[in-house]
Amino acid sequence: MKLNSYDRVLLRAVQEDARVAQSELGERASLSTAAVNRRLKLLSSEGVIERYTACVNPKAVGYDLTIVVEVKVESERADLLDEMQRSFAACPQVQQCYYVAGDCDFVLIFLVRNMEQYVELTRQLFFKSNNVKSFKTLVAMNRVKTGMAVPVDE
């Protein structure tokens, strides 16, 4: 889908606050409310907008630790990698998972309640897998910047 300037204004606005009224979006983009509604539906149906969500403060719900993990695999056989990706995707404490090129094969971002929960997750996700060669744990000392907002340039 080719984005126009109206789409870009709408995308920037809904990434800031997905609850903003369509009438206000129309004012920002110089569009009617009906046009905003049509554009948002099209952006959603085309997969540009994947979903609308709320950002929850992890500490407010008891997730005090953010952990970054680099995982090296034994084998890059497609079926083994697919199995690993499914297990990572199914784990609610894995916030992000990337299959990467470089010194490791996967980078995972975990939110956990405490170190005991993380240790249990390593047993489930890494030690039970016959395909994890090694993993490196990095414990975040401070959440400086987090988010999923995508820059929407002109």
Backbone as numpy.savetxt, mean C-alpha at the origin, in Angstrom:
# Nx Ny Nz CAx CAy CAz Cx Cy Cz
-6.03 4.93 -20.02 -6.88 6.11 -20.02 -5.99 7.35 -20.02
-6.26 8.26 -20.89 -5.53 9.52 -20.94 -6.20 10.50 -19.98
-5.44 11.02 -19.04 -5.97 11.95 -18.05 -5.92 13.38 -18.58
-6.99 14.12 -18.32 -6.97 15.54 -18.67 -6.76 16.36 -17.40
-6.73 17.69 -17.55 -6.46 18.56 -16.40 -7.55 18.46 -15.34
-8.81 18.24 -15.75 -9.89 18.07 -14.78 -9.67 16.82 -13.93
-9.29 15.73 -14.60 -9.03 14.48 -13.89 -7.92 14.67 -12.86
-6.90 15.38 -13.24 -5.75 15.57 -12.35 -6.15 16.39 -11.11
-6.97 17.41 -11.30 -7.47 18.19 -10.17 -8.28 17.29 -9.24
-9.16 16.48 -9.82 -9.99 15.58 -9.01 -9.14 14.56 -8.27
-8.17 14.00 -8.94 -7.31 12.98 -8.30 -6.52 13.56 -7.14
-5.96 14.75 -7.33 -5.23 15.38 -6.22 -6.17 15.61 -5.03
-7.37 16.10 -5.31 -8.31 16.42 -4.24 -8.79 15.19 -3.49
-9.17 14.13 -4.20 -9.69 12.95 -3.49 -8.59 12.19 -2.76
-7.33 12.36 -3.19 -6.24 11.75 -2.41 -6.03 12.49 -1.09
-6.29 13.79 -1.07 -6.19 14.56 0.17 -7.32 14.19 1.12
-8.54 14.10 0.58 -9.72 13.80 1.39 -10.78 13.18 0.50
-10.97 11.89 0.62 -11.93 11.17 -0.23 -13.38 11.52 0.12
-13.60 12.20 1.24 -14.96 12.55 1.65 -15.40 13.92 1.17
-14.53 14.61 0.45 -14.89 15.96 0.00 -16.12 15.86 -0.91
-17.03 16.80 -0.73 -18.28 16.81 -1.49 -18.01 17.02 -2.98
-18.82 16.36 -3.79 -18.64 16.50 -5.23 -18.89 17.94 -5.69
-19.73 18.65 -4.98 -19.96 20.07 -5.33 -18.67 20.87 -5.12
-17.95 20.59 -4.03 -16.68 21.27 -3.79 -15.64 20.86 -4.83
-15.62 19.57 -5.17 -14.72 19.11 -6.23 -15.01 19.85 -7.53
-16.29 20.05 -7.81 -16.68 20.77 -9.01 -16.16 22.20 -9.02
-16.22 22.85 -7.87 -15.69 24.21 -7.77 -14.19 24.23 -8.03
-13.48 23.27 -7.44 -12.02 23.22 -7.62 -11.64 22.95 -9.07
-12.41 22.10 -9.75 -12.07 21.68 -11.11 -12.81 22.48 -12.17
-13.66 23.41 -11.75 -14.51 24.17 -12.68 -15.39 23.24 -13.52
-16.04 22.32 -12.83 -16.96 21.35 -13.46 -18.28 21.35 -12.70
-19.33 20.90 -13.36 -20.60 20.72 -12.67 -20.50 19.48 -11.78
-21.39 19.39 -10.81 -21.42 18.22 -9.93 -21.66 16.95 -10.73
-22.54 17.03 -11.73 -22.81 15.86 -12.57 -21.55 15.43 -13.33
-20.79 16.40 -13.83 -19.56 16.08 -14.56 -18.53 15.45 -13.62
-18.44 15.96 -12.39 -17.53 15.38 -11.40 -17.92 13.93 -11.15
-19.20 13.70 -10.96 -19.70 12.34 -10.71 -19.32 11.41 -11.86
-19.54 11.85 -13.09 -19.18 11.03 -14.26 -17.68 10.77 -14.33
-16.87 11.80 -14.07 -15.41 11.65 -14.14 -14.93 10.67 -13.07
-15.44 10.79 -11.86 -15.02 9.89 -10.78 -15.41 8.44 -11.07
-16.62 8.25 -11.60 -17.04 6.89 -11.97 -16.15 6.32 -13.06
-15.80 7.13 -14.04 -14.92 6.68 -15.12 -13.53 6.36 -14.59
-13.00 7.23 -13.73 -11.67 6.99 -13.14 -11.66 5.70 -12.33
-12.75 5.42 -11.65 -12.86 4.16 -10.89 -12.98 2.96 -11.81
-13.85 3.05 -12.80 -14.07 1.91 -13.70 -12.83 1.59 -14.53
-12.00 2.60 -14.81 -10.77 2.40 -15.58 -9.61 1.97 -14.70
-9.84 1.89 -13.38 -8.78 1.44 -12.47 -7.79 2.51 -12.06
-8.04 3.76 -12.44 -7.17 4.85 -12.00 -7.35 5.06 -10.51
-8.60 5.11 -10.06 -8.90 5.11 -8.63 -9.18 3.66 -8.26
-8.32 3.11 -7.42 -8.46 1.70 -7.04 -9.48 1.49 -5.93
-9.51 2.42 -4.97 -10.45 2.31 -3.87 -10.42 3.60 -3.05
-11.44 3.77 -2.22 -11.50 4.88 -1.28 -11.29 4.28 0.11
-10.41 4.87 0.91 -10.13 4.31 2.22 -9.93 5.42 3.26
-9.85 5.01 4.50 -9.52 5.92 5.60 -8.11 5.60 6.08
-7.36 6.61 6.46 -6.03 6.40 7.04 -6.18 6.33 8.55
-5.80 5.21 9.12 -5.93 4.99 10.57 -4.55 5.08 11.20
-4.46 5.80 12.30 -3.20 5.90 13.04 -2.92 4.54 13.70
-1.84 3.86 13.32 -1.57 2.52 13.86 -1.48 2.48 15.39
-0.85 3.49 15.98 -0.71 3.51 17.45 -2.06 3.60 18.14
-3.01 4.26 17.51 -4.34 4.42 18.11 -5.06 3.09 18.22
-4.67 2.11 17.42 -5.31 0.79 17.48 -4.33 -0.29 17.94
-3.23 0.14 18.59 -2.34 -0.80 19.25 -1.21 -1.38 18.41
-0.96 -0.83 17.23 0.16 -1.29 16.40 1.30 -0.30 16.54
2.18 -0.58 17.50 3.22 0.37 17.88 4.51 0.24 17.09
4.73 -0.88 16.41 5.98 -1.10 15.71 5.80 -1.18 14.20
6.63 -0.46 13.48 6.73 -0.60 12.03 8.06 -1.28 11.75
7.99 -2.35 11.00 9.20 -3.13 10.70 9.32 -3.31 9.20
10.52 -3.04 8.70 10.85 -3.24 7.29 11.70 -4.49 7.21
11.35 -5.39 6.30 12.06 -6.66 6.20 12.51 -6.89 4.76
13.77 -7.24 4.62 14.32 -7.65 3.32 14.41 -9.18 3.33
13.83 -9.81 2.32 13.80 -11.28 2.26 14.57 -11.74 1.03
15.45 -12.70 1.23 16.15 -13.37 0.12 15.58 -14.77 0.00
15.34 -15.20 -1.23 14.76 -16.52 -1.46 15.82 -17.50 -1.92
15.54 -18.78 -1.71 16.41 -19.85 -2.19 16.28 -20.01 -3.70
15.03 -20.05 -4.17 14.76 -20.31 -5.58 13.77 -19.29 -6.11
14.00 -18.86 -7.35 13.07 -17.92 -7.98 12.13 -18.64 -8.94
11.87 -19.91 -8.64 10.88 -20.65 -9.43 9.54 -19.95 -9.30
8.85 -19.78 -10.40 7.60 -19.00 -10.42 6.57 -19.50 -9.43
6.38 -20.81 -9.33 5.37 -21.33 -8.41 5.72 -21.05 -6.96
7.01 -21.10 -6.62 7.43 -20.81 -5.24 7.28 -19.32 -4.92
7.62 -18.48 -5.89 7.45 -17.04 -5.68 5.97 -16.67 -5.56
5.14 -17.28 -6.39 3.70 -17.03 -6.31 3.14 -17.43 -4.96
3.58 -18.57 -4.46 3.13 -19.04 -3.14 3.54 -18.06 -2.04
4.78 -17.57 -2.12 5.24 -16.60 -1.13 4.43 -15.31 -1.21
4.20 -14.84 -2.42 3.45 -13.60 -2.59 2.03 -13.74 -2.03
1.42 -14.90 -2.24 0.08 -15.13 -1.69 0.11 -15.10 -0.17
1.11 -15.73 0.44 1.18 -15.75 1.90 1.43 -14.36 2.46
2.27 -13.57 1.80 2.52 -12.20 2.26 1.25 -11.35 2.10
0.58 -11.48 0.98 -0.63 -10.69 0.72 -1.75 -11.04 1.69
-1.80 -12.28 2.15 -2.88 -12.72 3.05 -2.65 -12.29 4.50
-1.46 -11.86 4.83 -1.14 -11.49 6.22 -1.57 -10.05 6.49
-2.50 -9.83 7.42 -2.99 -8.47 7.68 -1.92 -7.52 8.20
-0.89 -8.05 8.85 0.17 -7.20 9.40 1.16 -6.74 8.32
1.14 -7.37 7.15 1.98 -6.91 6.04 1.24 -5.78 5.35
1.73 -4.58 5.51 1.09 -3.40 4.93 1.45 -3.22 3.47
2.70 -3.54 3.14 3.17 -3.42 1.77 4.12 -4.56 1.49
4.13 -5.01 0.24 5.02 -6.08 -0.18 5.47 -5.78 -1.60
6.77 -5.79 -1.79 7.34 -5.52 -3.10 8.28 -6.66 -3.49
8.12 -7.16 -4.70 9.08 -8.09 -5.30 10.08 -7.20 -6.02
11.35 -7.27 -5.63 12.32 -6.27 -6.07 13.55 -6.91 -6.74
14.27 -6.10 -7.47 15.57 -6.46 -8.01 16.62 -5.88 -7.09
17.76 -6.53 -7.00 18.83 -6.01 -6.15 19.34 -7.05 -5.19
19.77 -6.60 -4.00 20.39 -7.49 -3.01 19.41 -8.45 -2.35
18.13 -8.14 -2.39 17.13 -9.03 -1.82 16.03 -9.25 -2.85
15.09 -10.12 -2.52 14.02 -10.45 -3.46 12.69 -9.81 -3.12
12.41 -9.65 -1.83 11.18 -9.01 -1.38 11.51 -7.96 -0.33
10.73 -6.90 -0.31 10.76 -5.93 0.78 9.34 -5.88 1.33
9.22 -6.08 2.63 7.92 -6.09 3.30 7.89 -4.99 4.36
6.75 -4.35 4.49 6.52 -3.39 5.57 5.46 -4.00 6.48
5.83 -4.22 7.73 4.93 -4.80 8.72 4.48 -3.73 9.71
3.25 -3.84 10.17 2.79 -3.14 11.37 2.45 -4.23 12.37
3.11 -4.18 13.55 2.88 -5.20 14.57 2.66 -4.54 15.92
1.98 -5.28 16.80 1.70 -4.76 18.14 2.96 -4.70 18.99
3.81 -5.72 18.84 5.02 -5.80 19.66 5.99 -6.78 18.99
7.17 -6.90 19.55 8.19 -7.76 18.96 7.77 -9.24 19.02
7.02 -9.63 20.03 6.56 -11.02 20.11 5.67 -11.37 18.92
4.80 -10.45 18.53 3.95 -10.70 17.37 4.80 -10.82 16.11
5.81 -9.99 15.98 6.68 -10.07 14.81 7.42 -11.40 14.76
7.94 -11.85 15.90 8.64 -13.14 15.95 7.72 -14.26 15.50
6.47 -14.24 15.95 5.51 -15.26 15.52 5.26 -15.19 14.01
5.16 -14.00 13.49 4.97 -13.84 12.04 6.18 -14.35 11.25
7.39 -14.14 11.78 8.57 -14.67 11.08 8.53 -16.19 11.04
8.05 -16.78 12.08 7.92 -18.25 12.09 6.93 -18.71 11.03
5.79 -18.02 10.95 4.75 -18.41 9.99 5.16 -18.13 8.55
5.71 -16.94 8.31 5.95 -16.51 6.93 7.32 -16.88 6.39
8.32 -16.98 7.26 9.69 -17.20 6.78 10.23 -18.59 7.12
10.11 -18.99 8.37 10.71 -20.26 8.77 9.93 -21.47 8.25
8.61 -21.35 8.14 7.82 -22.47 7.61 7.97 -22.59 6.10
8.41 -21.53 5.45 8.61 -21.57 4.00 9.95 -22.24 3.71
9.94 -23.17 2.81 11.19 -23.81 2.42 11.96 -22.97 1.41
11.46 -21.79 1.11 12.09 -20.98 0.07 12.72 -19.70 0.59
12.75 -19.47 1.90 13.40 -18.28 2.43 14.84 -18.62 2.80
15.75 -17.98 2.10 17.18 -18.19 2.37 17.59 -17.40 3.62
17.18 -16.14 3.66 17.49 -15.29 4.80 16.56 -14.07 4.78
16.52 -13.38 5.92 15.77 -12.13 5.98 16.47 -11.19 6.94
16.32 -9.91 6.66 16.95 -8.86 7.47 15.85 -7.96 8.00
15.85 -7.74 9.30 14.82 -6.94 9.97 15.34 -5.56 10.30
14.57 -4.55 9.92 14.88 -3.16 10.24 13.69 -2.60 11.03
13.93 -2.20 12.26 12.86 -1.67 13.11 12.84 -0.15 12.97
11.71 0.39 12.56 11.57 1.84 12.41 11.56 2.50 13.78
12.36 3.53 13.92 12.40 4.28 15.18 11.36 5.40 15.18
10.99 5.89 13.98 10.02 6.96 13.88 9.37 6.90 12.51
8.07 7.10 12.46 7.35 7.18 11.18 7.46 8.62 10.69
8.45 8.89 9.85 8.68 10.25 9.37 7.65 10.62 8.31
7.43 9.72 7.36 6.44 9.96 6.31 5.88 8.62 5.88
4.58 8.52 5.86 3.93 7.33 5.34 2.78 7.79 4.45
2.37 6.93 3.59 1.23 7.28 2.75 1.27 6.56 1.44
0.19 6.66 0.72 0.08 6.00 -0.57 -0.31 6.99 -1.66
-0.26 8.30 -1.35 -0.64 9.30 -2.34 0.32 9.26 -3.53
-0.26 9.31 -4.71 0.50 9.28 -5.96 0.59 10.71 -6.49
1.80 11.19 -6.80 1.90 12.53 -7.38 1.11 12.60 -8.70
0.30 13.61 -8.85 -0.49 13.78 -10.07 -0.04 15.08 -10.72
0.93 14.94 -11.61 1.52 16.11 -12.28 0.71 16.50 -13.52
0.91 17.71 -13.94 0.25 18.21 -15.17 0.85 17.58 -16.38
